[in-house]
Amino acid sequence: MTVRQINPDVMAFLIGRLSELTGTPPSEIGIDIALIDLGLQSIDAVLLCGEIEDRFRIELDPTTIFDAETLGDFAREVGSRVDGA
């Protein structure tokens, strides 16, 4: 089984937005960080998903962000939709 690669555009966007939303320096937001550990609020998740939809032209249920255990998991899910996989 191969691990799906992370779309670098998606990852850069997510790190930037999560940094702004949570006040966490981008250097402290890594692929293995648990999104819940960032202190992301529900309203922030809804806003972030809307921004992802606008930026990447995909549909994304806000619960997707809380279904992912790590930022990497979430980035892979978003990336798979962006890449059409």
PDB file of N, CA, C and O in Angstrom:
ATOM      1  N   MET A   1       0.839  -1.176   0.000  1.00  0.00           N
ATOM      2  CA  MET A   1       0.000   0.000   0.000  1.00  0.00           C
ATOM      3  C   MET A   1       0.890   1.246   0.000  1.00  0.00           C
ATOM      4  O   MET A   1       1.818   1.356   0.801  1.00  0.00           O
ATOM      5  N   THR A   2       0.599   2.169  -0.895  1.00  0.00           N
ATOM      6  CA  THR A   2       1.392   3.394  -0.962  1.00  0.00           C
ATOM      7  C   THR A   2       0.660   4.525  -0.251  1.00  0.00           C
ATOM      8  O   THR A   2      -0.569   4.574  -0.208  1.00  0.00           O
ATOM      9  N   VAL A   3       1.447   5.416   0.295  1.00  0.00           N
ATOM     10  CA  VAL A   3       0.885   6.581   0.964  1.00  0.00           C
ATOM     11  C   VAL A   3       0.719   7.681  -0.064  1.00  0.00           C
ATOM     12  O   VAL A   3       1.656   8.009  -0.793  1.00  0.00           O
ATOM     13  N   ARG A   4      -0.460   8.242  -0.120  1.00  0.00           N
ATOM     14  CA  ARG A   4      -0.746   9.315  -1.060  1.00  0.00           C
ATOM     15  C   ARG A   4       0.095  10.539  -0.712  1.00  0.00           C
ATOM     16  O   ARG A   4       0.169  10.952   0.445  1.00  0.00           O
ATOM     17  N   GLN A   5       0.718  11.104  -1.725  1.00  0.00           N
ATOM     18  CA  GLN A   5       1.527  12.304  -1.537  1.00  0.00           C
ATOM     19  C   GLN A   5       0.628  13.496  -1.244  1.00  0.00           C
ATOM     20  O   GLN A   5      -0.544  13.514  -1.620  1.00  0.00           O
ATOM     21  N   ILE A   6       1.185  14.481  -0.573  1.00  0.00           N
ATOM     22  CA  ILE A   6       0.439  15.690  -0.245  1.00  0.00           C
ATOM     23  C   ILE A   6       0.699  16.741  -1.311  1.00  0.00           C
ATOM     24  O   ILE A   6       1.846  17.024  -1.659  1.00  0.00           O
ATOM     25  N   ASN A   7      -0.377  17.311  -1.821  1.00  0.00           N
ATOM     26  CA  ASN A   7      -0.291  18.399  -2.792  1.00  0.00           C
ATOM     27  C   ASN A   7       0.380  19.584  -2.092  1.00  0.00           C
ATOM     28  O   ASN A   7      -0.146  20.079  -1.095  1.00  0.00           O
ATOM     29  N   PRO A   8       1.529  20.049  -2.594  1.00  0.00           N
ATOM     30  CA  PRO A   8       2.254  21.127  -1.905  1.00  0.00           C
ATOM     31  C   PRO A   8       1.486  22.447  -1.852  1.00  0.00           C
ATOM     32  O   PRO A   8       1.634  23.204  -0.893  1.00  0.00           O
ATOM     33  N   ASP A   9       0.670  22.731  -2.864  1.00  0.00           N
ATOM     34  CA  ASP A   9      -0.143  23.953  -2.844  1.00  0.00           C
ATOM     35  C   ASP A   9      -1.183  23.892  -1.734  1.00  0.00           C
ATOM     36  O   ASP A   9      -1.425  24.882  -1.043  1.00  0.00           O
ATOM     37  N   VAL A  10      -1.790  22.732  -1.569  1.00  0.00           N
ATOM     38  CA  VAL A  10      -2.783  22.532  -0.510  1.00  0.00           C
ATOM     39  C   VAL A  10      -2.116  22.690   0.854  1.00  0.00           C
ATOM     40  O   VAL A  10      -2.636  23.384   1.728  1.00  0.00           O
ATOM     41  N   MET A  11      -0.968  22.049   1.032  1.00  0.00           N
ATOM     42  CA  MET A  11      -0.284  22.100   2.323  1.00  0.00           C
ATOM     43  C   MET A  11       0.129  23.521   2.673  1.00  0.00           C
ATOM     44  O   MET A  11      -0.061  23.959   3.808  1.00  0.00           O
ATOM     45  N   ALA A  12       0.686  24.238   1.722  1.00  0.00           N
ATOM     46  CA  ALA A  12       1.114  25.624   1.970  1.00  0.00           C
ATOM     47  C   ALA A  12      -0.085  26.487   2.344  1.00  0.00           C
ATOM     48  O   ALA A  12      -0.006  27.302   3.263  1.00  0.00           O
ATOM     49  N   PHE A  13      -1.188  26.307   1.636  1.00  0.00           N
ATOM     50  CA  PHE A  13      -2.399  27.071   1.933  1.00  0.00           C
ATOM     51  C   PHE A  13      -2.894  26.759   3.343  1.00  0.00           C
ATOM     52  O   PHE A  13      -3.217  27.669   4.106  1.00  0.00           O
ATOM     53  N   LEU A  14      -2.953  25.478   3.684  1.00  0.00           N
ATOM     54  CA  LEU A  14      -3.449  25.081   5.001  1.00  0.00           C
ATOM     55  C   LEU A  14      -2.566  25.601   6.126  1.00  0.00           C
ATOM     56  O   LEU A  14      -3.071  26.093   7.135  1.00  0.00           O
ATOM     57  N   ILE A  15      -1.278  25.497   5.963  1.00  0.00           N
ATOM     58  CA  ILE A  15      -0.372  25.996   7.006  1.00  0.00           C
ATOM     59  C   ILE A  15      -0.558  27.500   7.184  1.00  0.00           C
ATOM     60  O   ILE A  15      -0.639  27.986   8.313  1.00  0.00           O
ATOM     61  N   GLY A  16      -0.626  28.227   6.097  1.00  0.00           N
ATOM     62  CA  GLY A  16      -0.808  29.673   6.181  1.00  0.00           C
ATOM     63  C   GLY A  16      -2.100  30.063   6.865  1.00  0.00           C
ATOM     64  O   GLY A  16      -2.110  30.933   7.736  1.00  0.00           O
ATOM     65  N   ARG A  17      -3.182  29.429   6.477  1.00  0.00           N
ATOM     66  CA  ARG A  17      -4.489  29.773   7.049  1.00  0.00           C
ATOM     67  C   ARG A  17      -4.594  29.320   8.501  1.00  0.00           C
ATOM     68  O   ARG A  17      -5.130  30.049   9.335  1.00  0.00           O
ATOM     69  N   LEU A  18      -4.095  28.137   8.811  1.00  0.00           N
ATOM     70  CA  LEU A  18      -4.143  27.661  10.188  1.00  0.00           C
ATOM     71  C   LEU A  18      -3.300  28.552  11.096  1.00  0.00           C
ATOM     72  O   LEU A  18      -3.664  28.797  12.246  1.00  0.00           O
ATOM     73  N   SER A  19      -2.195  29.027  10.585  1.00  0.00           N
ATOM     74  CA  SER A  19      -1.360  29.941  11.352  1.00  0.00           C
ATOM     75  C   SER A  19      -2.136  31.221  11.677  1.00  0.00           C
ATOM     76  O   SER A  19      -2.127  31.691  12.815  1.00  0.00           O
ATOM     77  N   GLU A  20      -2.796  31.769  10.677  1.00  0.00           N
ATOM     78  CA  GLU A  20      -3.571  32.991  10.888  1.00  0.00           C
ATOM     79  C   GLU A  20      -4.758  32.772  11.821  1.00  0.00           C
ATOM     80  O   GLU A  20      -5.037  33.605  12.683  1.00  0.00           O
ATOM     81  N   LEU A  21      -5.450  31.661  11.649  1.00  0.00           N
ATOM     82  CA  LEU A  21      -6.643  31.395  12.453  1.00  0.00           C
ATOM     83  C   LEU A  21      -6.332  31.080  13.907  1.00  0.00           C
ATOM     84  O   LEU A  21      -7.116  31.407  14.798  1.00  0.00           O
ATOM     85  N   THR A  22      -5.189  30.445  14.150  1.00  0.00           N
ATOM     86  CA  THR A  22      -4.888  30.002  15.514  1.00  0.00           C
ATOM     87  C   THR A  22      -3.784  30.811  16.195  1.00  0.00           C
ATOM     88  O   THR A  22      -3.568  30.679  17.400  1.00  0.00           O
ATOM     89  N   GLY A  23      -3.088  31.644  15.428  1.00  0.00           N
ATOM     90  CA  GLY A  23      -1.988  32.402  16.004  1.00  0.00           C
ATOM     91  C   GLY A  23      -0.741  31.567  16.241  1.00  0.00           C
ATOM     92  O   GLY A  23       0.169  31.984  16.958  1.00  0.00           O
ATOM     93  N   THR A  24      -0.701  30.391  15.638  1.00  0.00           N
ATOM     94  CA  THR A  24       0.453  29.499  15.764  1.00  0.00           C
ATOM     95  C   THR A  24       1.444  29.827  14.651  1.00  0.00           C
ATOM     96  O   THR A  24       1.050  29.919  13.489  1.00  0.00           O
ATOM     97  N   PRO A  25       2.714  30.003  14.984  1.00  0.00           N
ATOM     98  CA  PRO A  25       3.700  30.264  13.927  1.00  0.00           C
ATOM     99  C   PRO A  25       3.730  29.113  12.916  1.00  0.00           C
ATOM    100  O   PRO A  25       3.652  27.946  13.299  1.00  0.00           O
ATOM    101  N   PRO A  26       3.843  29.444  11.632  1.00  0.00           N
ATOM    102  CA  PRO A  26       3.874  28.386  10.606  1.00  0.00           C
ATOM    103  C   PRO A  26       4.937  27.326  10.865  1.00  0.00           C
ATOM    104  O   PRO A  26       4.740  26.156  10.537  1.00  0.00           O
ATOM    105  N   SER A  27       6.052  27.724  11.445  1.00  0.00           N
ATOM    106  CA  SER A  27       7.131  26.776  11.710  1.00  0.00           C
ATOM    107  C   SER A  27       6.743  25.712  12.736  1.00  0.00           C
ATOM    108  O   SER A  27       7.397  24.674  12.839  1.00  0.00           O
ATOM    109  N   GLU A  28       5.689  25.973  13.486  1.00  0.00           N
ATOM    110  CA  GLU A  28       5.224  25.014  14.493  1.00  0.00           C
ATOM    111  C   GLU A  28       4.070  24.146  13.988  1.00  0.00           C
ATOM    112  O   GLU A  28       3.551  23.309  14.727  1.00  0.00           O
ATOM    113  N   ILE A  29       3.673  24.344  12.742  1.00  0.00           N
ATOM    114  CA  ILE A  29       2.564  23.575  12.169  1.00  0.00           C
ATOM    115  C   ILE A  29       3.152  22.571  11.194  1.00  0.00           C
ATOM    116  O   ILE A  29       3.510  22.913  10.067  1.00  0.00           O
ATOM    117  N   GLY A  30       3.246  21.332  11.644  1.00  0.00           N
ATOM    118  CA  GLY A  30       3.822  20.271  10.823  1.00  0.00           C
ATOM    119  C   GLY A  30       2.781  19.271  10.376  1.00  0.00           C
ATOM    120  O   GLY A  30       1.628  19.302  10.807  1.00  0.00           O
ATOM    121  N   ILE A  31       3.206  18.401   9.517  1.00  0.00           N
ATOM    122  CA  ILE A  31       2.334  17.409   8.908  1.00  0.00           C
ATOM    123  C   ILE A  31       1.693  16.473   9.940  1.00  0.00           C
ATOM    124  O   ILE A  31       0.577  15.994   9.738  1.00  0.00           O
ATOM    125  N   ASP A  32       2.397  16.218  11.035  1.00  0.00           N
ATOM    126  CA  ASP A  32       1.910  15.268  12.031  1.00  0.00           C
ATOM    127  C   ASP A  32       1.146  15.912  13.182  1.00  0.00           C
ATOM    128  O   ASP A  32       0.741  15.216  14.113  1.00  0.00           O
ATOM    129  N   ILE A  33       0.944  17.217  13.136  1.00  0.00           N
ATOM    130  CA  ILE A  33       0.245  17.884  14.228  1.00  0.00           C
ATOM    131  C   ILE A  33      -1.242  17.525  14.196  1.00  0.00           C
ATOM    132  O   ILE A  33      -1.868  17.493  13.136  1.00  0.00           O
ATOM    133  N   ALA A  34      -1.779  17.262  15.362  1.00  0.00           N
ATOM    134  CA  ALA A  34      -3.219  17.002  15.471  1.00  0.00           C
ATOM    135  C   ALA A  34      -3.938  18.342  15.392  1.00  0.00           C
ATOM    136  O   ALA A  34      -3.616  19.271  16.132  1.00  0.00           O
ATOM    137  N   LEU A  35      -4.903  18.437  14.500  1.00  0.00           N
ATOM    138  CA  LEU A  35      -5.614  19.702  14.308  1.00  0.00           C
ATOM    139  C   LEU A  35      -6.263  20.188  15.595  1.00  0.00           C
ATOM    140  O   LEU A  35      -6.342  21.393  15.838  1.00  0.00           O
ATOM    141  N   ILE A  36      -6.721  19.270  16.409  1.00  0.00           N
ATOM    142  CA  ILE A  36      -7.359  19.649  17.671  1.00  0.00           C
ATOM    143  C   ILE A  36      -6.342  20.323  18.602  1.00  0.00           C
ATOM    144  O   ILE A  36      -6.708  21.167  19.420  1.00  0.00           O
ATOM    145  N   ASP A  37      -5.064  19.944  18.474  1.00  0.00           N
ATOM    146  CA  ASP A  37      -4.023  20.540  19.315  1.00  0.00           C
ATOM    147  C   ASP A  37      -3.736  21.991  18.950  1.00  0.00           C
ATOM    148  O   ASP A  37      -3.147  22.725  19.744  1.00  0.00           O
ATOM    149  N   LEU A  38      -4.143  22.407  17.762  1.00  0.00           N
ATOM    150  CA  LEU A  38      -3.943  23.794  17.346  1.00  0.00           C
ATOM    151  C   LEU A  38      -4.970  24.732  17.983  1.00  0.00           C
ATOM    152  O   LEU A  38      -4.814  25.953  17.936  1.00  0.00           O
ATOM    153  N   GLY A  39      -6.011  24.163  18.574  1.00  0.00           N
ATOM    154  CA  GLY A  39      -7.049  24.997  19.173  1.00  0.00           C
ATOM    155  C   GLY A  39      -8.023  25.552  18.149  1.00  0.00           C
ATOM    156  O   GLY A  39      -8.639  26.594  18.374  1.00  0.00           O
ATOM    157  N   LEU A  40      -8.161  24.869  17.036  1.00  0.00           N
ATOM    158  CA  LEU A  40      -9.077  25.304  15.986  1.00  0.00           C
ATOM    159  C   LEU A  40     -10.513  25.211  16.484  1.00  0.00           C
ATOM    160  O   LEU A  40     -10.954  24.151  16.929  1.00  0.00           O
ATOM    161  N   GLN A  41     -11.227  26.304  16.410  1.00  0.00           N
ATOM    162  CA  GLN A  41     -12.627  26.353  16.839  1.00  0.00           C
ATOM    163  C   GLN A  41     -13.534  25.890  15.704  1.00  0.00           C
ATOM    164  O   GLN A  41     -13.140  25.909  14.538  1.00  0.00           O
ATOM    165  N   SER A  42     -14.738  25.480  16.049  1.00  0.00           N
ATOM    166  CA  SER A  42     -15.694  25.005  15.037  1.00  0.00           C
ATOM    167  C   SER A  42     -15.962  26.059  13.970  1.00  0.00           C
ATOM    168  O   SER A  42     -16.014  25.741  12.782  1.00  0.00           O
ATOM    169  N   ILE A  43     -16.130  27.302  14.384  1.00  0.00           N
ATOM    170  CA  ILE A  43     -16.409  28.369  13.415  1.00  0.00           C
ATOM    171  C   ILE A  43     -15.216  28.552  12.479  1.00  0.00           C
ATOM    172  O   ILE A  43     -15.386  28.819  11.290  1.00  0.00           O
ATOM    173  N   ASP A  44     -14.006  28.407  13.028  1.00  0.00           N
ATOM    174  CA  ASP A  44     -12.812  28.510  12.192  1.00  0.00           C
ATOM    175  C   ASP A  44     -12.767  27.386  11.165  1.00  0.00           C
ATOM    176  O   ASP A  44     -12.365  27.600  10.021  1.00  0.00           O
ATOM    177  N   ALA A  45     -13.178  26.190  11.572  1.00  0.00           N
ATOM    178  CA  ALA A  45     -13.196  25.050  10.651  1.00  0.00           C
ATOM    179  C   ALA A  45     -14.171  25.300   9.503  1.00  0.00           C
ATOM    180  O   ALA A  45     -13.875  24.990   8.349  1.00  0.00           O
ATOM    181  N   VAL A  46     -15.324  25.859   9.825  1.00  0.00           N
ATOM    182  CA  VAL A  46     -16.317  26.168   8.792  1.00  0.00           C
ATOM    183  C   VAL A  46     -15.761  27.214   7.836  1.00  0.00           C
ATOM    184  O   VAL A  46     -15.878  27.074   6.619  1.00  0.00           O
ATOM    185  N   LEU A  47     -15.155  28.265   8.387  1.00  0.00           N
ATOM    186  CA  LEU A  47     -14.575  29.317   7.551  1.00  0.00           C
ATOM    187  C   LEU A  47     -13.443  28.773   6.685  1.00  0.00           C
ATOM    188  O   LEU A  47     -13.350  29.092   5.500  1.00  0.00           O
ATOM    189  N   LEU A  48     -12.586  27.953   7.283  1.00  0.00           N
ATOM    190  CA  LEU A  48     -11.471  27.378   6.542  1.00  0.00           C
ATOM    191  C   LEU A  48     -11.967  26.502   5.396  1.00  0.00           C
ATOM    192  O   LEU A  48     -11.436  26.569   4.288  1.00  0.00           O
ATOM    193  N   CYS A  49     -12.970  25.694   5.656  1.00  0.00           N
ATOM    194  CA  CYS A  49     -13.506  24.835   4.598  1.00  0.00           C
ATOM    195  C   CYS A  49     -14.087  25.674   3.456  1.00  0.00           C
ATOM    196  O   CYS A  49     -13.936  25.322   2.286  1.00  0.00           O
ATOM    197  N   GLY A  50     -14.745  26.773   3.794  1.00  0.00           N
ATOM    198  CA  GLY A  50     -15.259  27.674   2.765  1.00  0.00           C
ATOM    199  C   GLY A  50     -14.131  28.278   1.938  1.00  0.00           C
ATOM    200  O   GLY A  50     -14.251  28.406   0.719  1.00  0.00           O
ATOM    201  N   GLU A  51     -13.047  28.645   2.591  1.00  0.00           N
ATOM    202  CA  GLU A  51     -11.891  29.198   1.885  1.00  0.00           C
ATOM    203  C   GLU A  51     -11.235  28.150   0.989  1.00  0.00           C
ATOM    204  O   GLU A  51     -10.798  28.454  -0.121  1.00  0.00           O
ATOM    205  N   ILE A  52     -11.170  26.910   1.484  1.00  0.00           N
ATOM    206  CA  ILE A  52     -10.623  25.817   0.683  1.00  0.00           C
ATOM    207  C   ILE A  52     -11.476  25.608  -0.563  1.00  0.00           C
ATOM    208  O   ILE A  52     -10.951  25.447  -1.665  1.00  0.00           O
ATOM    209  N   GLU A  53     -12.785  25.611  -0.382  1.00  0.00           N
ATOM    210  CA  GLU A  53     -13.704  25.443  -1.518  1.00  0.00           C
ATOM    211  C   GLU A  53     -13.494  26.542  -2.552  1.00  0.00           C
ATOM    212  O   GLU A  53     -13.432  26.271  -3.751  1.00  0.00           O
ATOM    213  N   ASP A  54     -13.386  27.775  -2.086  1.00  0.00           N
ATOM    214  CA  ASP A  54     -13.189  28.901  -3.003  1.00  0.00           C
ATOM    215  C   ASP A  54     -11.837  28.832  -3.701  1.00  0.00           C
ATOM    216  O   ASP A  54     -11.745  29.050  -4.909  1.00  0.00           O
ATOM    217  N   ARG A  55     -10.807  28.532  -2.953  1.00  0.00           N
ATOM    218  CA  ARG A  55      -9.438  28.538  -3.496  1.00  0.00           C
ATOM    219  C   ARG A  55      -9.210  27.395  -4.479  1.00  0.00           C
ATOM    220  O   ARG A  55      -8.593  27.581  -5.527  1.00  0.00           O
ATOM    221  N   PHE A  56      -9.713  26.209  -4.132  1.00  0.00           N
ATOM    222  CA  PHE A  56      -9.416  25.025  -4.938  1.00  0.00           C
ATOM    223  C   PHE A  56     -10.599  24.514  -5.758  1.00  0.00           C
ATOM    224  O   PHE A  56     -10.482  23.519  -6.473  1.00  0.00           O
ATOM    225  N   ARG A  57     -11.725  25.189  -5.653  1.00  0.00           N
ATOM    226  CA  ARG A  57     -12.919  24.845  -6.438  1.00  0.00           C
ATOM    227  C   ARG A  57     -13.374  23.401  -6.216  1.00  0.00           C
ATOM    228  O   ARG A  57     -13.605  22.649  -7.162  1.00  0.00           O
ATOM    229  N   ILE A  58     -13.495  23.037  -4.927  1.00  0.00           N
ATOM    230  CA  ILE A  58     -14.000  21.714  -4.556  1.00  0.00           C
ATOM    231  C   ILE A  58     -15.092  21.902  -3.513  1.00  0.00           C
ATOM    232  O   ILE A  58     -15.242  22.991  -2.959  1.00  0.00           O
ATOM    233  N   GLU A  59     -15.847  20.859  -3.245  1.00  0.00           N
ATOM    234  CA  GLU A  59     -16.817  20.884  -2.158  1.00  0.00           C
ATOM    235  C   GLU A  59     -16.236  20.110  -0.993  1.00  0.00           C
ATOM    236  O   GLU A  59     -15.633  19.051  -1.166  1.00  0.00           O
ATOM    237  N   LEU A  60     -16.429  20.660   0.206  1.00  0.00           N
ATOM    238  CA  LEU A  60     -15.826  20.057   1.389  1.00  0.00           C
ATOM    239  C   LEU A  60     -16.735  20.274   2.582  1.00  0.00           C
ATOM    240  O   LEU A  60     -17.046  21.411   2.937  1.00  0.00           O
ATOM    241  N   ASP A  61     -17.156  19.195   3.193  1.00  0.00           N
ATOM    242  CA  ASP A  61     -17.970  19.278   4.408  1.00  0.00           C
ATOM    243  C   ASP A  61     -17.058  19.655   5.569  1.00  0.00           C
ATOM    244  O   ASP A  61     -16.000  19.047   5.735  1.00  0.00           O
ATOM    245  N   PRO A  62     -17.443  20.646   6.377  1.00  0.00           N
ATOM    246  CA  PRO A  62     -16.590  21.050   7.501  1.00  0.00           C
ATOM    247  C   PRO A  62     -16.248  19.930   8.474  1.00  0.00           C
ATOM    248  O   PRO A  62     -15.231  20.008   9.162  1.00  0.00           O
ATOM    249  N   THR A  63     -17.071  18.894   8.547  1.00  0.00           N
ATOM    250  CA  THR A  63     -16.745  17.795   9.459  1.00  0.00           C
ATOM    251  C   THR A  63     -15.493  17.043   9.012  1.00  0.00           C
ATOM    252  O   THR A  63     -14.866  16.346   9.809  1.00  0.00           O
ATOM    253  N   THR A  64     -15.132  17.186   7.736  1.00  0.00           N
ATOM    254  CA  THR A  64     -13.937  16.518   7.209  1.00  0.00           C
ATOM    255  C   THR A  64     -12.702  16.916   7.999  1.00  0.00           C
ATOM    256  O   THR A  64     -11.809  16.098   8.219  1.00  0.00           O
ATOM    257  N   ILE A  65     -12.653  18.154   8.419  1.00  0.00           N
ATOM    258  CA  ILE A  65     -11.486  18.643   9.150  1.00  0.00           C
ATOM    259  C   ILE A  65     -11.345  17.951  10.505  1.00  0.00           C
ATOM    260  O   ILE A  65     -10.232  17.721  10.978  1.00  0.00           O
ATOM    261  N   PHE A  66     -12.477  17.623  11.125  1.00  0.00           N
ATOM    262  CA  PHE A  66     -12.434  16.967  12.436  1.00  0.00           C
ATOM    263  C   PHE A  66     -12.349  15.454  12.327  1.00  0.00           C
ATOM    264  O   PHE A  66     -12.040  14.776  13.307  1.00  0.00           O
ATOM    265  N   ASP A  67     -12.621  14.916  11.137  1.00  0.00           N
ATOM    266  CA  ASP A  67     -12.465  13.485  10.905  1.00  0.00           C
ATOM    267  C   ASP A  67     -10.997  13.111  10.740  1.00  0.00           C
ATOM    268  O   ASP A  67     -10.604  11.968  10.974  1.00  0.00           O
ATOM    269  N   ALA A  68     -10.195  14.085  10.335  1.00  0.00           N
ATOM    270  CA  ALA A  68      -8.763  13.842  10.124  1.00  0.00           C
ATOM    271  C   ALA A  68      -8.028  13.907  11.456  1.00  0.00           C
ATOM    272  O   ALA A  68      -8.267  14.800  12.268  1.00  0.00           O
ATOM    273  N   GLU A  69      -7.143  12.960  11.666  1.00  0.00           N
ATOM    274  CA  GLU A  69      -6.383  12.948  12.922  1.00  0.00           C
ATOM    275  C   GLU A  69      -5.249  13.967  12.906  1.00  0.00           C
ATOM    276  O   GLU A  69      -4.930  14.563  13.935  1.00  0.00           O
ATOM    277  N   THR A  70      -4.640  14.167  11.738  1.00  0.00           N
ATOM    278  CA  THR A  70      -3.507  15.083  11.644  1.00  0.00           C
ATOM    279  C   THR A  70      -3.697  16.041  10.465  1.00  0.00           C
ATOM    280  O   THR A  70      -4.566  15.844   9.615  1.00  0.00           O
ATOM    281  N   LEU A  71      -2.876  17.064  10.438  1.00  0.00           N
ATOM    282  CA  LEU A  71      -2.893  17.983   9.310  1.00  0.00           C
ATOM    283  C   LEU A  71      -2.568  17.242   8.024  1.00  0.00           C
ATOM    284  O   LEU A  71      -3.161  17.515   6.981  1.00  0.00           O
ATOM    285  N   GLY A  72      -1.636  16.311   8.093  1.00  0.00           N
ATOM    286  CA  GLY A  72      -1.290  15.531   6.907  1.00  0.00           C
ATOM    287  C   GLY A  72      -2.471  14.745   6.366  1.00  0.00           C
ATOM    288  O   GLY A  72      -2.683  14.692   5.155  1.00  0.00           O
ATOM    289  N   ASP A  73      -3.243  14.133   7.262  1.00  0.00           N
ATOM    290  CA  ASP A  73      -4.435  13.388   6.838  1.00  0.00           C
ATOM    291  C   ASP A  73      -5.428  14.319   6.139  1.00  0.00           C
ATOM    292  O   ASP A  73      -5.978  13.987   5.089  1.00  0.00           O
ATOM    293  N   PHE A  74      -5.644  15.489   6.741  1.00  0.00           N
ATOM    294  CA  PHE A  74      -6.583  16.450   6.167  1.00  0.00           C
ATOM    295  C   PHE A  74      -6.064  16.967   4.825  1.00  0.00           C
ATOM    296  O   PHE A  74      -6.831  17.086   3.869  1.00  0.00           O
ATOM    297  N   ALA A  75      -4.783  17.270   4.751  1.00  0.00           N
ATOM    298  CA  ALA A  75      -4.198  17.765   3.499  1.00  0.00           C
ATOM    299  C   ALA A  75      -4.304  16.723   2.392  1.00  0.00           C
ATOM    300  O   ALA A  75      -4.569  17.063   1.239  1.00  0.00           O
ATOM    301  N   ARG A  76      -4.098  15.450   2.740  1.00  0.00           N
ATOM    302  CA  ARG A  76      -4.232  14.384   1.735  1.00  0.00           C
ATOM    303  C   ARG A  76      -5.668  14.286   1.233  1.00  0.00           C
ATOM    304  O   ARG A  76      -5.902  14.095   0.039  1.00  0.00           O
ATOM    305  N   GLU A  77      -6.637  14.418   2.152  1.00  0.00           N
ATOM    306  CA  GLU A  77      -8.048  14.356   1.745  1.00  0.00           C
ATOM    307  C   GLU A  77      -8.401  15.516   0.826  1.00  0.00           C
ATOM    308  O   GLU A  77      -9.036  15.325  -0.210  1.00  0.00           O
ATOM    309  N   VAL A  78      -7.991  16.705   1.205  1.00  0.00           N
ATOM    310  CA  VAL A  78      -8.245  17.875   0.349  1.00  0.00           C
ATOM    311  C   VAL A  78      -7.537  17.707  -0.984  1.00  0.00           C
ATOM    312  O   VAL A  78      -8.124  17.941  -2.041  1.00  0.00           O
ATOM    313  N   GLY A  79      -6.272  17.299  -0.934  1.00  0.00           N
ATOM    314  CA  GLY A  79      -5.500  17.112  -2.150  1.00  0.00           C
ATOM    315  C   GLY A  79      -6.100  16.085  -3.079  1.00  0.00           C
ATOM    316  O   GLY A  79      -6.058  16.252  -4.298  1.00  0.00           O
ATOM    317  N   SER A  80      -6.665  15.014  -2.518  1.00  0.00           N
ATOM    318  CA  SER A  80      -7.269  13.988  -3.382  1.00  0.00           C
ATOM    319  C   SER A  80      -8.471  14.553  -4.130  1.00  0.00           C
ATOM    320  O   SER A  80      -8.746  14.158  -5.263  1.00  0.00           O
ATOM    321  N   ARG A  81      -9.171  15.461  -3.506  1.00  0.00           N
ATOM    322  CA  ARG A  81     -10.318  16.093  -4.173  1.00  0.00           C
ATOM    323  C   ARG A  81      -9.853  17.108  -5.206  1.00  0.00           C
ATOM    324  O   ARG A  81     -10.440  17.226  -6.281  1.00  0.00           O
ATOM    325  N   VAL A  82      -8.796  17.837  -4.873  1.00  0.00           N
ATOM    326  CA  VAL A  82      -8.246  18.815  -5.803  1.00  0.00           C
ATOM    327  C   VAL A  82      -7.685  18.110  -7.040  1.00  0.00           C
ATOM    328  O   VAL A  82      -7.894  18.550  -8.171  1.00  0.00           O
ATOM    329  N   ASP A  83      -6.977  17.019  -6.805  1.00  0.00           N
ATOM    330  CA  ASP A  83      -6.348  16.283  -7.896  1.00  0.00           C
ATOM    331  C   ASP A  83      -7.319  15.368  -8.623  1.00  0.00           C
ATOM    332  O   ASP A  83      -6.963  14.762  -9.634  1.00  0.00           O
ATOM    333  N   GLY A  84      -8.547  15.263  -8.117  1.00  0.00           N
ATOM    334  CA  GLY A  84      -9.566  14.440  -8.757  1.00  0.00           C
ATOM    335  C   GLY A  84      -9.386  12.951  -8.556  1.00  0.00           C
ATOM    336  O   GLY A  84      -9.907  12.152  -9.333  1.00  0.00           O
ATOM    337  N   ALA A  85      -8.657  12.570  -7.525  1.00  0.00           N
ATOM    338  CA  ALA A  85      -8.422  11.140  -7.273  1.00  0.00           C
ATOM    339  C   ALA A  85      -9.580  10.508  -6.550  1.00  0.00           C
ATOM    340  O   ALA A  85      -9.548   9.312  -6.259  1.00  0.00           O
TER     341      ALA A  85
END
